[in-house]
Amino acid sequence: MSTTLAQVFEAFGGEYLDAHGISGPQAKVMRAVLDCRTPALGGQVLECDNCGHRQYTFHSCRNRHCPACQARAKDEWARRRIAELLPVPYAHLVFTLPHELNGLAGFHAQWAYDTLMRCVAATLNEFAANPRWLGAEPAFTLVLHTWTQDLRLHLHVHVLMACGGLDADGEWVGPKRNPRFLFPVHALSKVFRAKFLDALDAAHRAGLIPDDPAADPKDYAGRRRKLLKCDWVVYAKTPLGGPAEVLEYLSRYTHRTAVSNERILAIRDGFVLLRVRADESGGKRVIRIPGPVFVKRFLQHVLPPGFKRIRHYGLLSPAHKRDRLAAARIALKQPEPSKTALEAAEGFMRRVAQKEISQCPCCGHGVLRVVADLLPSRAAARPHPALNPPCRGPPQ
């Protein structure tokens, strides 16, 4: 059985806070993870109507950084996306911010993350509008990730984009070069770099990033030279096929947290044993990370409050998604999404949820029914040594 993130916080949170401060949002995440599915959040008493077996279930925290809460959220989100998929290939692209900007992101995460996503969207919209490549309104979704396999800072955006778009005449237009090829990645990289550096220069002049580690004119000029020389990686993966594969990709990336409980193998001798990817062919290896270092690395991926890490553009823009998707289906000669398929998906979700919560694990025949509610109890919750020290501002 794998170790959980909550157990890591219990074991090393206090030691980490002895040497570092913690921000309000980070404290909220730690508290939520520690409280998740414990008496601190309350729950219900369930009793089998066949054998009388009783068990207790406790509420989940539903925090978007909690690895224990994202599986159901992922399934529900993917179910709602079924109706939005179009019968065309989809491309998966990844835009990566150079590590030279990690220091800036540490002080101005809101600005760095938002600018990254806006520049990626502007780059894709510009290429899509160009008749040389598409000449149409695209449909794409961006998902921000900030981590590597070993929890270091690595800012990148995953893009899932339909191979085609709707032109001004309401006709569906496919990519000009190849039905499964959208845009050249080297050209995307250059435009993406130019847009981000323009935004960085404008913010620097306007004083919007005062705590930039490279705020000094000499340091700023030096970093800018490095940013012009280094690679701004844009990676395009093999285009995806049918709706099932697209949906799997969507749900895989949208609700992934910095680390899942399944990857935390054990706590041993002051280290956290973490399973990471060893190669591109799917191989795995185990690394050891000192406990306090693990806590620090995880907390740097806590998003600014209210930040939207999943964003939709073009035909998927919330402002006119219903009308534009309907027009795209007409152009593609696709009827409205099958009600039978949607109902089948919803039924499947209900059956899975019902099986998880209602079948008696003791006799295997009875149904567990709620017989009492459990009120939240701070006293009955597990101890929170990681949150006993006072908050002292952002981590150093």
Summary of the structure (lengths in Angstrom):
residues: 396
radius of gyration: 23.8
end to end distance: 33.7
largest distance: 75.8
contacts: 1195
relative contact order: 0.22
helix: 42%
strand: 21%
